[in-house]
């Protein structure tokens, strides 16, 4: 069974929700990414969303764009990410956040084969619209590789239905209009949007963009199957320029633990 499907099947049987941190591969180097990933796995993260650095990201805010720049300045290549992931994927499910330009440059068949061999269970490709995704969806289905699609607050309902039908693994519900980044508040209508999506698909629904506080998590935990947190973690890595790595990683863990406790209070606070 695909590791993403297996994860959500297990979590549902346990009455738990998925905590999915986003981290950029190679920010600022793969050794640091490895240490961070292992700390997050202990947090405990359910799955990791791994950002493939790209020079022109479509949906990422300044914090994640800066992390991509740091990784690319270090000479990171896609081959490096695949080699690195082979070790990590033994311990925790992985999903790639990757630009379609990288997939197209490598060739879709080759990218899917290499990603799966490296241990990725699926990918989020934010710059591949559902209207142009049919071929890749079919290719991914043949090898049971999940293509996770995004629905935003401004997605018309007829298009959201099409996106939900094309998505596999889980449906990524974008919480706010715009790019990634921490927010003080999430829209009140977000819960209604998730409730409507719940009636349209049997897929797990995970919410990302802007989530950074336990209050955000408590607002979502009874309507979503998981939360995705990125900028709130990645921003702390900028401090590696002036602070010891162990101290920065400890600070990130300190951010994560209250979020995990808010998401699964019956199990993670005992």
Order of alpha helices (4+ residues) and beta strands (2+ residues): alpha-beta-alpha-beta-alpha-alpha-beta-alpha-alpha-beta-alpha-beta-beta-alpha-beta-alpha-beta-alpha-beta-alpha-alpha-alpha
